[in-house]
Structures are given as structure tokens and as C-alpha cells.
């Protein structure tokens, strides 16, 4: 992978290997039918981190006929046979997994564990279109590879102000090495 110019993979944990790609390489993430790439972005985020300099492209299976589902598998592998018939039917006909809070969501599991036949013409179109937007690294400034250490002692506190207003306060100790870095500004993403 450290010598590859492109990594193509279905959405899943194996995409963490994209961190070993060289600068300027492309990550192509494939998504199964009914799974919206805009809602599941850990590898898109990884590709955009400072110093990674990776080009990210996503492809989504939009053809339900290119999907093989497994409703009789155990629930943790996407099976839905344990659910009420009405819920099973609703999940089977859905075309977009709604946002959900937990990885135990049966609709998410059903769709993410389905098998996908990749439609080569649509894949190549997404790839060609995505490569047109690939940045030229010769014009890109190399990111600084020195980063502050981890935030220490992070604390979150919530309070209700009024029936229609709440407040979230986040506090932390600054990273230990920040005083040694020659930086003017540090931004924290919460």
C-alpha cells in the first residue's frame, strides 16, 4: 500500500490502511445500495487530515438489482428475520438508510452486510469525474507534520438554561508540547 497510487475498497475497517498510502494517492470508497456516503465519512475525513494529502472519491451502488441481501443471517451480520414482518418489509423496500445513533440499527446492519455487484460503467464514470478534480500536489504546500499532543483532562458539562435553550461547556488542559511548537494559532475541533 505504501507504493500504491490508488486504493479501492468497500466501506469498512480495511480502509484504515489508506493511512499508509503515499502523498497524492487516491482513496476510492465503495458504498452498498441504500447507504449514503455523505452520512459515513471517517475515511473521507482521514484523507483530508493535515499531512495526508490524499484524494478521496466515493462510489455508491444505485442499482438495487446489483445487491444480494441476507435476511436470514444472525442480526449482528445484518439479518432481519428476528424482526416483526412489517419491520422486515419496511427495511427490504427502503432505498436510503436513515441517520441513526448506533451501529446496532437493524436497517444499517442489513444494508452494510449485503453483497454488492459493482457496476463497472458507473464506477468508471465516478472515477473519471473524481480524477478531474484531483489537486496538483506540486502546487500544494506540504503540511507541517508536527502536531500538538492529545488534549488532556477533557470535561463536558451540560446545563438547561430555559425550556428551549441548553448549554454545552467543554474544557481541557492544553497539550503538553504546545509551548514548544512555534505556532500562532491552534484550532480545536469538537
LINLIN-V552060 format. One line per field, one symbol per residue. ss: DSSP state (H for helix, E for strand, C for the rest). phi: phi as a letter, one per 30 degrees, with the letter a starting at -180 (. if undefined). psi: psi as a letter, one per 20 degrees, with the letter a starting at -180 (. if undefined). A space follows every 50 residues. Layout:
# LINLIN-V552060
ss: ???
phi: ???
psi: ???
This chain:
# LINLIN-V552060
ss: CCCCCEEEEECCHHHHHHHHCCCCCEEEEEECCCCCHHHCCHHHHHHHCC CCCCEEEEEECCCHHHEECCCCCCHHHCCCCCCCHHHHHHHHHCCCCCCC CCCCCHHHHHHHCCEECCCHHHHHHHHHHHHHCCCCCCCCCCCCCCCCCC CEEEEEEEEEEECCEEEEEEEEECCCCHHHCCCCCCCCCC
phi: .dcdcabcadeldddddddcddeidccccccdeicdedcbcddddedcde jdhcccbbbbdccedcbccbdcdeedcjdbdddeeddededdcdcaddeb cbdcdddddeddcddbcdddedddddddddddcdddddccddddccbddd dchdbcbcacdbecbbbcccbaddeecddcdcbcbbcccc
psi: hijqiqppqqprhiihiiiiqqpirppoppprpjoohiinkhhggghiqp iglqpppqppojohikpormhjrqhikjqjhirqggggggghiqjopqqr hqijphgggghhjqqpopogghghggggghhhjpqohhipppqpjpqqaq pqlppppqqpgrhjprppppqrpqqhjhiiqnqhqpppp.
